[in-house]
Amino acid sequence: MATIRNLKIKTSSCKRIVKELNSYKREVEREAAKTADMKEKGADPYDLKQQENVLAESRMMIPDCRKRLEAALADLKATLDELLESDQKEGLEIEDAQNTIAEVEQLFQSTEA
Protein backbone atom coordinates (compact mmCIF):
# COMPACT_ATOMS: atom_id res chain seq x y z
CA MET A 1 0.00 0.00 0.00
CA ALA A 2 1.39 3.34 -1.05
CA THR A 3 1.54 6.10 1.51
CA ILE A 4 2.41 9.78 1.41
CA ARG A 5 5.59 8.94 3.31
CA ASN A 6 6.65 6.44 0.60
CA LEU A 7 5.86 9.05 -2.04
CA LYS A 8 8.08 11.62 -0.30
CA ILE A 9 10.92 9.10 -0.06
CA LYS A 10 10.70 8.14 -3.73
CA THR A 11 10.45 11.79 -4.79
CA SER A 12 13.54 12.67 -2.78
CA SER A 13 15.35 9.68 -4.23
CA CYS A 14 14.66 10.87 -7.79
CA LYS A 15 15.82 14.39 -6.95
CA ARG A 16 19.03 13.05 -5.40
CA ILE A 17 19.83 10.90 -8.45
CA VAL A 18 19.21 13.89 -10.76
CA LYS A 19 21.71 15.91 -8.73
CA GLU A 20 24.15 13.01 -8.87
CA LEU A 21 23.76 12.72 -12.65
CA ASN A 22 24.38 16.44 -13.11
CA SER A 23 27.42 16.19 -10.86
CA TYR A 24 28.89 13.37 -12.95
CA LYS A 25 28.29 15.36 -16.14
CA ARG A 26 30.15 18.35 -14.67
CA GLU A 27 32.95 16.04 -13.52
CA VAL A 28 33.33 14.61 -17.03
CA GLU A 29 33.57 18.11 -18.48
CA ARG A 30 36.16 19.10 -15.87
CA GLU A 31 38.25 15.95 -16.35
CA ALA A 32 38.05 16.22 -20.16
CA ALA A 33 39.36 19.78 -19.98
CA LYS A 34 42.15 18.69 -17.63
CA THR A 35 43.10 15.80 -19.97
CA ALA A 36 43.16 18.11 -22.99
CA ASP A 37 45.29 20.60 -21.06
CA MET A 38 47.74 17.84 -20.09
CA LYS A 39 48.01 16.69 -23.73
CA GLU A 40 48.55 20.26 -24.87
CA LYS A 41 51.34 20.82 -22.34
CA GLY A 42 53.01 17.52 -23.22
CA ALA A 43 52.59 15.88 -19.83
CA ASP A 44 54.33 12.67 -18.82
CA PRO A 45 52.72 9.69 -20.67
CA TYR A 46 52.10 7.83 -17.40
CA ASP A 47 50.30 10.83 -15.85
CA LEU A 48 48.32 11.32 -19.03
CA LYS A 49 47.28 7.66 -19.04
CA GLN A 50 46.14 7.92 -15.41
CA GLN A 51 44.13 11.03 -16.21
CA GLU A 52 42.48 9.26 -19.16
CA ASN A 53 41.53 6.42 -16.80
CA VAL A 54 39.93 8.92 -14.41
CA LEU A 55 37.98 10.41 -17.32
CA ALA A 56 36.84 6.97 -18.50
CA GLU A 57 35.63 6.07 -15.00
CA SER A 58 33.65 9.30 -14.80
CA ARG A 59 32.07 8.63 -18.18
CA MET A 60 31.06 5.11 -17.10
CA MET A 61 29.10 6.51 -14.16
CA ILE A 62 26.65 8.45 -16.34
CA PRO A 63 24.88 5.42 -17.92
CA ASP A 64 24.76 3.72 -14.51
CA CYS A 65 23.20 6.81 -12.97
CA ARG A 66 20.64 7.04 -15.80
CA LYS A 67 19.59 3.42 -15.21
CA ARG A 68 19.12 4.09 -11.51
CA LEU A 69 17.14 7.22 -12.32
CA GLU A 70 14.89 5.30 -14.73
CA ALA A 71 14.20 2.69 -12.03
CA ALA A 72 13.53 5.38 -9.40
CA LEU A 73 11.21 7.20 -11.80
CA ALA A 74 9.24 4.01 -12.47
CA ASP A 75 8.90 3.44 -8.70
CA LEU A 76 7.76 7.01 -8.17
CA LYS A 77 5.16 6.79 -10.94
CA ALA A 78 3.80 3.51 -9.58
CA THR A 79 3.53 4.91 -6.06
CA LEU A 80 1.86 8.09 -7.31
CA ASP A 81 -0.63 6.11 -9.42
CA GLU A 82 -1.46 3.93 -6.43
CA LEU A 83 -2.09 6.99 -4.26
CA LEU A 84 -4.23 8.66 -6.91
CA GLU A 85 -6.33 5.50 -7.24
CA SER A 86 -6.91 5.52 -3.48
CA ASP A 87 -8.52 8.99 -3.78
CA GLN A 88 -5.62 11.01 -2.41
CA LYS A 89 -5.47 13.55 -5.20
CA GLU A 90 -4.30 16.64 -3.34
CA GLY A 91 -1.38 17.73 -1.24
CA LEU A 92 2.05 19.22 -1.52
CA GLU A 93 3.69 15.81 -1.69
CA ILE A 94 1.60 14.75 -4.69
CA GLU A 95 2.25 18.05 -6.47
CA ASP A 96 5.98 17.75 -5.71
CA ALA A 97 6.02 14.19 -7.08
CA GLN A 98 4.25 15.26 -10.27
CA ASN A 99 6.70 18.14 -10.76
CA THR A 100 9.65 15.82 -10.18
CA ILE A 101 8.30 13.31 -12.73
CA ALA A 102 7.92 16.12 -15.28
CA GLU A 103 11.47 17.36 -14.62
CA VAL A 104 13.01 13.89 -14.97
CA GLU A 105 11.08 13.13 -18.16
CA GLN A 106 12.18 16.49 -19.59
CA LEU A 107 15.78 15.63 -18.66
CA PHE A 108 15.52 12.30 -20.49
CA GLN A 109 14.03 13.99 -23.57
CA SER A 110 16.71 16.69 -23.67
CA THR A 111 19.55 14.15 -23.46
CA GLU A 112 18.06 11.92 -26.15
CA ALA A 113 17.62 14.76 -28.65
Disulfide bonds with the S-S distance in Angstrom:
none
